[in-house]
Amino acid sequence: MLLISLSIIIGLILLVWSADRFILGAMGLARHLEVSPLIIGIIVVGFGTSAPELFISAIAALRDTTGLAVGNALGSNITNIALILGITACLTPLVVRESIFRREFPILLLATAITWIFIQDQLLTWLEGSTLIFLLVLVLFFIGRSSQDSHQQLDTESERASEPNEHTKTLTQSIFWLFLGLILLLVSSDMLVTASVKLAHIFGISDVVIGLTIIAIGTSLPELAASVTGALKHHTDLAIGNIIGSNIFNILGVMSIPALITHYPIPRDAIYKDFIIMVALIILLMILAFNTRNRGGLSKLSGIILIGCFIAYQVSLYLRTTMSL
């Protein structure tokens, strides 16, 4: 019991510190590459912090528990929007730029629509999985090319945050802190999840409840730490980009990985309940962002609304699971 408690405490401390180093490296890289923090947030931070979901998805396919991969991808996206952006917006207003409405949101909606079409037969095949992976590569190319074509430069917020005392001075240092921070983020997240599961078992909580709460939130801990830390450092582009990038990666990458290993069935509830809820949250986020874009971005009220949606979803998920037992 003492060792488990210490693991949780150490994991939390390590998580916060590694998130700070990760953001420092990401912003330094953005400065050296002369691209906007939004692009770094989507490509580097967003996709990098999705590594836990990717790992779980691959292991689930190898162990023939592909339902876990689907639930992990959809559950992480729901958590990213409702819980992580909700918490971050409660801490500081999140500015959503016009470019996000023109480019990132449409990409996320298109990826979601294509995936929805593929899973209507409750099966994801190798060809469909390969198509989703190919689309992911296209998205990366498109975002990178768009950044070059528009010559996006760091904004005044990033310039203020990139003083020598706060950020690394060389490209090598930026890359070092980026990768070290990412590795420690994953290690600390795994430590927290493992310790939390053991603690839950000690108190007699069922595996179903553990899976619906600790595991779902645990794989999103890197996104939470990166978004909150980035927002508190006034890099709101990084926070928004992190979530959008992670969600695109989960839809096109995490869900498709098992299909490259084996054709796998998609539970009906996941298609017509969880997937629908995920789409509804994407639309809600767009509405909230659009309505508040001229008033400082996503406000604390928007954050409270998103967190309320997350709590309601968790309650409905728990009731649905217990009623089926």
N, C-alpha and C positions, 0 to 999 in steps of 0.2 A: 504493500500500500504506500509506504514511504517513497520507494523507488519510482512508483508510478506517478506520484504527486510531483516529485523532483523532475521527472521527465517532462511533465506538462509545463512546469515553470521554466525549465531550461529551454524547452521547445518554443515557448512564447517569446522569451528574451531573444533567442537566436533568430526567430522569425522577423521580429521588428528590426533588429540590426542588419540582417541580410537584405531586407527590403530596402533599407536606407542605402546600402552599398549598391544594390541593383539599380535603383533609380539614379544614383550618382553616375554610374557607368553608362546607363542608357542616355542620359542627358549629355554627357561628355561625348558620346559617340555621335549623337545628333548634331552637336556643335561642330565636330571635326568633319562630318560628312556633308555639312551645310544643307541638311534637310530638316523639316519641321519636326517637333516632338510628337505630333500626331502620327506621322508616318512611322517613327521609331516605336511609338506605343502600339500600333497595329501589328507591325511586322516582327519586331524583336520582343517587346514586353508581352503583347497579347498572345502571340504564338508560343513564346518561351514558357510562360506561366501555365500553359495548357498541357505541359509535359505529364503531370500526374494523371490527367484524364486519358492521355494517349497510352501511357504505361498500363493503366487498368484495362483499357479497351483491348490491347494486344494480349495481355495475360488471360482475360476473360475468353477470348476466342480460342486460345491454345488449350484452355481447360474446359471448352465446350459449355461455357456459361455466357453466351452472347447477349442474353437479356440484360446482364449487368452492364455491358458496353452501351446499349441503347439508353438504359436508365441513367447511366453516368453522364452521357453526352447531353441529354435533354435536361436532366436535373441540374447539371452545372450551368447550362445556359439560363435556366430559370433563376438559379441562385445568383449568377452574375448580374442580371438585370435588377431583380427585385431586392435582393439583400445587399450586394456589394455596392451598386450604384446608389441604393437607398441610404446606406450608412455613410457613404462618401458625400452625398448631397447634404446630409444632415450636418456634416462637419464644415463644409464650405461650398458655396455656390459653384456649380459646374457649368462653365460656358460651353455651349454647343455651337460650333461655327457653321456657316453656310455650306462649306465644303463637305461637311458630314452629311447634310441633307442631300447634296447633289451626288455624292459618290459612295460613302461607306454604308449608309442606310439602304440604298437601292441594292448594293451588292449583298448585304445580309438578307434582304427580303427575297432576292432572286435565288440565292443559295438555299434558303428555306423552302421556297416554292418547288424547286427542282427535286430536292430531297423528298418532299411530300408526295410528289408524283411517283417517284421510284418506290416508295414503301406502301403504296396503296394496295398491292397484292400481298401485303404482310410478309414480304421476303426481299432481302437485299442480296443480289447476285454479285459474282465477281466482276462482270461487265459494268454493272451499275456502280460498284465500289470504285473501280478503276476510273470511271467517268468523273466521280466526285473528286478523286485525287487530282485528276487532270485539271478540273475546274479550280481547285485550290492553287495549283501552280500558276494558272492563268491570272487568278486574283493577285497573287504576289507580284507577277510581272506587271500587271496593270497599275497597281498601286505604286510600285517603284518607278514606272515610266511616267505616270501622272505627276509624281513629285519632281522628276527631272524637267518635264515639259513646262510646268508652272513656275519653276525656279523658286520654290517655296523656301523662305529664309526663316530663321528663328525669330520669334516675335519679341517684343520688348520685355515680356514676362520672363522669357528664357534668358535674355541677355542679362537681366538683373540677377537671375539665379545662377549665372555661369561665371561669377567672379572667382578668381584664383583660390580664394580661401575656402570656397564651397565645393568647387569641382576639380577634377583631376586636370593636369596641364597638358598631358600628352595622350595621343591615341592609344598607345600601349597600355597606359594606366587605365584608361576608360574601358578598354576591352577586358583587362584583368578583373576590374571590379564588377563588370557586367556578368562575366562567366562565374566568378566566385560567388557573387550574390545570388545568381540563379541556382547554382548547385546547393548552396546553404538554404535557400528558400525551399527547395524540394526535400532536402534532408530534414529540416525542421518541421515541415508540414507532415512528412511521414512519421516523425517522432510524435507529433501531437495526435495524429489519428490513431496510431498504435496504442499509445498510452490511454487515450480516451476510450477506446474499445475495451481495453482491459479493465478500466475503472467501471465502465458500464456493466460488464459481466460480474464484477464483484458485487454490485448493487442489484443484480438480478434482472437487468433490463434485457428484453429479448433481442435476438439478432435482427428481427424485422425493424424494430424501432431504431437500432443502431445504424442500420443501412439507410434508413430514411432521414436520419439527422446527422450523425457524426461523419459518415463516409461522404454523403452528398456535400456537406459544407466543407469537410476536410480537404477534398480535392480542389476546392476553390480558394483555399487559404492563400496560395501565392497571388492570385488575382486580387484578393481582398487587401493583402499587405501592400502590394505594388500600387493599387489604386489609391488607397488611403494615404500612403506615404507620399505619392506623387501629388495628390491634391493638397496636402498640408504644406508641401513645398511650392505651392502655387503653379504646378504643372498640370492644369486641369485638362489640357489636350492629351496628355499622357494617360490620365485616368480614364477618359472616355475612349481613347484609342485602344487601351488595354482590354476593355470589356468587349468592344466591337470586334477587335481582332481575335480574341479568345472565342467568341461565339461563332464567328465565321469558321475558325479552325475546328471547333467541336462539331459543327454541322457537316462540313466537307471532309474533315480529316478523321476525327475520333470515331464517328459513326461508320465510316467506310473501311477502316482498318480491318475489322473482323471479316468483312466480305472478301478481302484479298486472301484470307486464310481459309475460309469456308463460307458457303452460302448459309445465311442464317435468318431465322424467322424473326419478325418484329411483332411483339405482343399487340393485340388489338387496342387495349387500354392505352398503350404508349402512343398509338397513332391518333386515336380519337379523343383522348383526354389530355395527356401530358404535352403532346405536340401542339394541340390547339391552345393550351394555356401558354406555352412558350410564344406562339405567334401573337396571342392577345397581349402579352407583356411587351413584345417588340413594338406593337402598334401603340400601346399605352405610353411607352417611353418616347416614341416619336411625337405623340400629341403633347405630352408634358414639355418636351424639349422645344417644340414649335411655339407653344403658348407662352413660354418664359424666356425665349431667346433674346427679347429686347429688354428683359428685366434682370439681367445678371446671370441667366442660365438656370439650370435645375436648382430650385430652392429647397429649403428645409421642408416645406410642405410637400413638395414633390417626393422628397426622400421618405417622409413619413407614409405617404400613399404607397410607395413601392414596398416598403418594409411591411406594411399592413397586408399587401397582396401576398407577400412571401409567407407570412404567418398563416393566412387563410389557406394557402395552398398546402402547407405542411399539415395543417389540421385535417383538411379534406383527404390528403393522401393517407394519413394515419387511420382515419375512419374507414376509407375504402379498403385498406389492407386488413384491418382487424375484422371487418364484416365478412371478408372472404375466407377467413380462417375457419 
